[in-house]
């Protein structure tokens, strides 16, 4: 028969709405013949354990203190005696990874730890490399970011980044209504979701792997090109796309008004999109992901990255050295 995992329903300032929505879900499950465990029902709670993390005061998702102490103890013991099996270290890594999902960019810290846990002889005791121990310590220290405030507002700014091997990097931004930014954020990390501006030409065939399409009534002329920089080094286009994204993030966070916000960015690189949404990469992109993570943490910014085909990317011209009229005084 059908199986249903935990279902969480959140509402803004209205517990009654949550309870009513939960009742509708219960009725639907009963109609489908799904037997639920009523002992696990929690209605209208503002403090509860939710899929391995704590909901606090109704708007904070944070790491459970007991789990943090367990990770602290395990890493301390490793520093005292760095000899374990890869399987044992993988168990510790699993706890850290689960909490890192609160802030996916934090996953970019770990590289040598993964290599150790992937050893073929995973049941033989071996010495943990010094680099892996450093990564675990850094990850633990950055555990202060194992929390998210669900009330963090969206920034009413839509950004687009791009890179080209013929010139360099481009960044474009546009002021947009909050409602549009929130709508586009729902496409972030959604398999195949993408954005196009205006009416799509009939001759354009979108790749079959693309999923939900979002048409936005916002022409490219609404964007201002804020960066159009010539590259100073040769690199793979995926690396250049990552460099463009980090440049945009540095530009954005120069203003404190942009800190402590949810930010939506459009990119046309599926490689960078996949790596940044995952939080880490086994390629040279991981270096850029670490820089991205540092900027996000210091400014307390939550990123929502959405794919846009190159044909509609507003920053495409800027990345090729064709910079439009820039009006940045109010941004």
C-alpha positions as CSV (number, residue, x, y, z in Angstrom):
1,X,0.0,0.0,0.0
2,X,1.0,3.7,-0.2
3,X,3.6,5.0,2.3
4,X,3.7,8.6,3.5
5,X,6.6,10.1,5.4
6,X,6.4,13.1,7.8
7,X,4.3,16.0,6.6
8,X,5.1,19.5,7.8
9,X,2.8,22.5,7.3
10,X,3.9,26.0,8.1
11,X,1.7,29.1,8.2
12,X,2.4,32.8,9.0
13,X,0.9,33.8,12.3
14,X,-2.2,31.6,12.2
15,X,-2.2,28.3,14.1
16,X,-5.8,27.7,13.2
17,X,-4.9,27.6,9.5
18,X,-2.3,25.0,10.1
19,X,-4.7,22.8,12.1
20,X,-7.3,23.1,9.3
21,X,-4.8,22.2,6.6
22,X,-3.7,19.2,8.7
23,X,-7.2,18.0,9.0
24,X,-7.7,18.2,5.2
25,X,-4.5,16.1,4.8
26,X,-5.8,13.5,7.3
27,X,-9.1,13.2,5.5
28,X,-7.3,12.7,2.2
29,X,-5.1,10.0,3.7
30,X,-8.1,8.2,5.1
31,X,-9.9,8.4,1.8
32,X,-6.8,6.7,0.1
33,X,-6.7,4.0,2.8
34,X,-3.4,5.2,4.3
35,X,-3.1,4.3,8.0
36,X,-1.3,7.0,10.0
37,X,0.4,6.9,13.3
38,X,-1.7,9.3,15.4
39,X,0.8,9.2,18.2
40,X,3.1,11.3,16.0
41,X,0.5,14.0,15.3
42,X,1.5,17.5,16.5
43,X,-1.0,20.3,15.8
44,X,-0.2,24.0,16.0
45,X,3.1,23.6,17.8
46,X,5.7,26.3,17.8
47,X,8.4,24.2,19.4
48,X,9.0,20.7,18.2
49,X,11.5,18.2,16.7
50,X,11.1,18.3,12.9
51,X,12.9,15.7,10.8
52,X,16.1,15.8,12.9
53,X,16.1,19.5,13.6
54,X,14.4,21.7,16.1
55,X,11.6,24.2,15.4
56,X,12.0,27.0,18.0
57,X,9.5,29.8,18.6
58,X,7.7,28.9,15.5
59,X,10.2,30.5,13.1
60,X,13.7,29.1,13.8
61,X,15.0,25.8,12.4
62,X,18.1,24.9,14.4
63,X,20.4,21.9,15.1
64,X,19.4,19.9,18.2
65,X,21.8,20.7,21.1
66,X,22.2,17.0,21.9
67,X,23.3,16.3,18.4
68,X,25.8,19.2,18.4
69,X,27.3,17.8,21.7
70,X,27.5,14.4,20.1
71,X,29.4,15.8,17.1
72,X,31.7,17.8,19.4
73,X,32.5,14.8,21.5
74,X,33.2,12.6,18.4
75,X,35.5,15.2,16.8
76,X,37.4,15.8,20.1
77,X,38.0,12.1,20.5
78,X,39.3,12.0,16.9
79,X,41.8,14.7,17.6
80,X,43.0,12.8,20.6
81,X,43.3,9.5,18.7
82,X,42.8,9.9,14.9
83,X,42.4,6.2,14.1
84,X,39.0,5.0,12.9
85,X,37.5,2.9,10.2
86,X,36.1,4.8,7.1
87,X,32.7,3.3,8.0
88,X,32.8,4.9,11.5
89,X,33.9,8.2,10.1
90,X,31.0,8.0,7.6
91,X,28.6,7.7,10.4
92,X,29.9,11.0,11.9
93,X,29.9,12.5,8.5
94,X,26.2,11.6,8.1
95,X,25.2,13.5,11.2
96,X,27.2,16.6,10.0
97,X,25.7,16.4,6.5
98,X,22.2,16.2,7.7
99,X,22.6,19.5,9.7
100,X,24.5,21.1,6.8
101,X,21.3,20.8,4.8
102,X,20.1,23.8,6.8
103,X,22.9,25.7,5.0
104,X,24.0,23.7,2.0
105,X,27.0,26.0,1.1
106,X,28.6,24.6,4.3
107,X,29.0,21.2,2.6
108,X,31.8,22.7,0.4
109,X,34.1,22.5,3.4
110,X,34.5,18.8,3.2
111,X,36.8,17.2,0.6
112,X,39.4,15.0,2.2
113,X,36.8,13.6,4.6
114,X,34.9,12.2,1.7
115,X,38.0,10.6,0.2
116,X,38.7,8.8,3.5
117,X,35.2,7.5,3.8
118,X,35.3,6.2,0.2
119,X,38.2,3.8,0.8
120,X,37.6,0.3,-0.4
121,X,38.7,-1.3,2.9
122,X,36.0,0.5,4.9
123,X,36.2,-1.8,7.9
124,X,39.9,-1.5,8.5
125,X,41.2,1.0,11.1
126,X,43.3,3.7,9.5
127,X,44.7,7.1,10.4
128,X,42.5,10.1,9.5
129,X,44.6,12.5,7.4
130,X,45.4,15.8,9.0
131,X,43.5,17.7,6.2
132,X,40.4,15.7,7.0
133,X,40.7,16.6,10.7
134,X,41.0,20.3,9.9
135,X,37.9,20.1,7.7
136,X,35.9,18.5,10.6
137,X,37.1,21.1,13.0
138,X,36.2,23.9,10.6
139,X,32.8,22.4,10.0
140,X,32.2,22.1,13.7
141,X,33.2,25.8,14.3
142,X,30.8,26.9,11.5
143,X,28.1,25.0,13.3
144,X,26.9,28.4,14.5
145,X,25.2,28.6,11.1
146,X,23.1,25.5,11.7
147,X,20.0,27.5,11.9
148,X,17.6,29.4,9.7
149,X,15.0,32.1,10.5
150,X,11.9,31.3,8.5
151,X,10.9,35.0,8.7
152,X,14.0,36.1,6.7
153,X,12.5,38.5,4.0
154,X,13.1,38.4,0.3
155,X,15.2,41.1,-1.3
156,X,13.1,42.9,-4.0
157,X,15.9,42.6,-6.5
158,X,16.3,40.0,-9.3
159,X,19.9,39.4,-10.4
160,X,21.4,37.5,-13.4
161,X,25.0,36.5,-13.9
162,X,26.9,35.2,-16.9
163,X,30.4,34.5,-18.3
164,X,31.9,34.1,-21.7
165,X,35.3,33.0,-23.0
166,X,35.3,35.8,-25.5
167,X,35.3,38.6,-23.0
168,X,34.6,37.9,-19.3
169,X,31.9,38.4,-16.7
170,X,28.6,40.2,-16.7
171,X,26.0,40.9,-14.0
172,X,22.6,42.5,-14.4
173,X,20.0,43.4,-11.8
174,X,16.4,44.7,-11.7
175,X,14.1,45.9,-9.0
176,X,11.0,43.7,-9.0
177,X,8.0,43.2,-6.7
178,X,8.5,40.9,-3.7
179,X,5.7,38.7,-5.1
180,X,7.6,38.0,-8.2
181,X,10.8,37.2,-6.3
182,X,9.0,34.8,-4.0
183,X,7.3,33.1,-7.0
184,X,10.6,32.6,-8.8
185,X,12.3,31.2,-5.7
186,X,10.0,28.2,-5.8
187,X,11.8,27.1,-9.0
188,X,15.1,27.0,-7.1
189,X,16.4,23.4,-6.9
190,X,13.2,22.2,-8.7
191,X,14.3,19.7,-11.2
192,X,14.3,21.2,-14.7
193,X,12.5,24.5,-13.6
194,X,13.5,27.5,-15.6
195,X,12.5,31.1,-16.4
196,X,11.9,33.0,-19.7
197,X,11.0,36.6,-20.2
198,X,8.1,37.6,-22.4
199,X,6.8,35.5,-25.2
200,X,9.0,32.7,-26.4
201,X,9.8,32.6,-30.2
202,X,8.0,29.7,-31.9
203,X,11.3,28.4,-33.4
204,X,12.9,27.9,-30.0
205,X,13.0,24.2,-28.9
206,X,13.6,23.8,-25.2
207,X,15.7,20.8,-24.1
208,X,13.5,17.9,-23.1
209,X,15.3,17.6,-19.7
210,X,13.9,21.0,-18.7
211,X,10.8,20.9,-16.5
212,X,8.4,23.5,-15.3
213,X,8.6,26.7,-17.2
214,X,7.9,30.1,-15.7
215,X,7.0,33.0,-18.1
216,X,7.8,36.4,-16.6
217,X,6.4,39.6,-18.1
218,X,9.7,41.5,-17.6
219,X,11.7,42.4,-20.7
220,X,15.5,42.5,-20.6
221,X,15.6,46.3,-20.9
222,X,14.3,46.5,-17.3
223,X,17.7,45.3,-16.1
224,X,20.8,47.4,-15.4
225,X,24.2,46.0,-16.2
226,X,26.2,46.7,-13.0
227,X,29.3,44.6,-13.9
228,X,31.0,44.0,-17.2
229,X,34.5,42.9,-16.6
230,X,37.2,41.4,-18.8
231,X,38.6,38.1,-17.5
232,X,42.2,38.1,-16.5
233,X,42.8,34.4,-16.9
234,X,41.9,31.4,-19.1
235,X,39.6,28.8,-17.5
236,X,36.9,26.4,-18.3
237,X,33.5,28.1,-18.9
238,X,32.0,26.4,-15.9
239,X,34.7,28.0,-13.7
240,X,34.2,31.4,-15.3
241,X,30.4,31.0,-14.6
242,X,31.3,30.4,-10.9
243,X,33.6,33.4,-10.9
244,X,30.9,35.6,-12.3
245,X,28.5,34.4,-9.6
246,X,31.0,35.2,-6.8
247,X,31.7,38.6,-8.3
248,X,28.0,39.3,-8.2
249,X,27.7,38.2,-4.6
250,X,30.6,40.4,-3.6
251,X,29.0,43.4,-5.4
252,X,25.6,42.7,-3.8
253,X,26.9,42.4,-0.3
254,X,28.8,45.7,-0.4
255,X,25.6,47.3,0.8
256,X,24.4,46.3,4.3
257,X,20.9,46.8,3.1
258,X,21.2,43.6,1.2
259,X,22.3,41.6,4.2
260,X,20.0,39.2,6.1
261,X,17.8,38.5,3.1
262,X,16.7,35.8,0.8
263,X,18.1,36.5,-2.7
264,X,17.1,35.1,-6.1
265,X,19.7,34.9,-8.9
266,X,19.4,33.6,-12.5
267,X,22.1,31.6,-14.2
268,X,22.4,29.9,-17.5
269,X,25.0,27.3,-16.5
270,X,23.6,24.0,-15.5
271,X,26.9,22.9,-14.1
272,X,27.2,25.9,-11.7
273,X,23.5,25.6,-10.9
274,X,23.8,21.9,-10.0
275,X,27.0,22.5,-7.9
276,X,25.7,25.5,-6.0
277,X,22.3,23.9,-5.2
278,X,24.0,20.7,-4.1
279,X,26.4,22.8,-1.9
280,X,29.6,21.1,-3.0
281,X,31.5,19.7,-6.0
282,X,34.2,17.1,-6.6
283,X,35.6,19.4,-9.3
284,X,37.5,22.7,-9.2
285,X,34.2,24.4,-8.7
286,X,34.4,23.5,-5.0
287,X,37.0,26.3,-4.5
288,X,34.4,28.8,-5.7
289,X,31.6,27.2,-3.7
290,X,33.7,27.8,-0.5
291,X,34.1,31.5,-1.4
292,X,30.3,31.7,-2.0
293,X,29.7,30.0,1.4
294,X,31.9,32.5,3.2
295,X,30.1,35.5,1.7
296,X,26.7,34.0,2.4
297,X,27.5,33.2,6.1
298,X,29.1,36.6,6.9
299,X,26.1,38.5,5.5
300,X,23.5,35.9,6.6
301,X,22.1,35.6,3.1
302,X,20.0,32.7,1.7
303,X,20.4,32.0,-2.0
304,X,17.8,30.8,-4.4
305,X,19.4,30.0,-7.8
306,X,17.2,29.5,-10.9
307,X,18.0,28.5,-14.4
308,X,17.4,30.8,-17.3
309,X,18.3,29.8,-20.9
310,X,21.1,31.9,-22.4
311,X,18.7,33.4,-25.0
312,X,16.9,35.2,-22.1
313,X,19.8,35.9,-19.8
314,X,19.8,39.7,-19.3
315,X,23.6,39.6,-18.4
316,X,24.6,37.9,-21.7
317,X,25.5,41.1,-23.4
318,X,27.5,42.4,-20.4
319,X,29.5,39.2,-20.3
320,X,30.5,39.8,-23.9
321,X,31.6,43.4,-23.3
322,X,28.3,45.1,-24.5
323,X,27.3,47.0,-21.4
324,X,23.8,48.6,-21.3
325,X,22.9,51.8,-19.5
326,X,23.7,51.4,-15.8
327,X,21.6,53.2,-13.2
328,X,23.0,52.0,-9.9
329,X,22.3,55.1,-7.7
330,X,19.2,53.6,-6.2
331,X,20.3,49.9,-6.0
